[in-house]
């Protein structure tokens, strides 16, 4: 149970629960599409995407950093934008089904279709960003079927500014480190420690790279990453 919640919580962000739900009947994940988008030239400046709009999309490759295996390639596409929320469709390449998740205006996850977070999961950004800026993380995640409630508390900090190059191009980013503890409300002995590092690029209003480490009793249990391979505006 603890490991399942940790995976949902660090969905990198907003997709792990959906990817888990989209497993094939034999319990395996759908195969990732063999081809990936062409890389952009490193010298080519990012296409500006300030302010979310319907049709904005980001394609990521998800990798298990312990084994080195690519787990999937998935696309996040904005379907609707309101004053306080951003609705996103999640599509796994090679799988015909879609998932739908909701963020607040700061890209904090509030609902991933399985878990609802109050006020949010704390994985987003607080604009304006500057090196050394910190903010507290305190949230509750609730699942209704089967019932489960987990608390999370910790701190987010902007630890630096870095230029990151992926197959999608080269981006100026803020590096944000989020460290928090998960604890089962019904059984406080069930808990985990999470460290998530996000490289957020203001030019495209999204993360270029994100890594997540999960530990129980100080022991590493999961280490995953997502990296941007393509993006665009309708």
Buried (B, 14 or more C-beta within 10 A) or exposed (E): EBEBBBBBBBBBBBBBBBBBEBEEEEEEBBEBEEEBBEBBEEEEEBEEBEEBEEEBBBBBBBBEEEEEEEBBBBBBBBEEBEEEBBBBBBBBBBBEEBBBBBBBBBBBBBBBBBBBBEEBBBBBBEEEBEEEBEEEBEBBBEBEEEEBBBBBEBBBBBBEEEEBEBBBBBBBBBBBBBBBBBBBEEEEEBBBBBBBBBBBBBBBBBBBBBBBBBBBEEEEBBBBBBBBBBBBBE
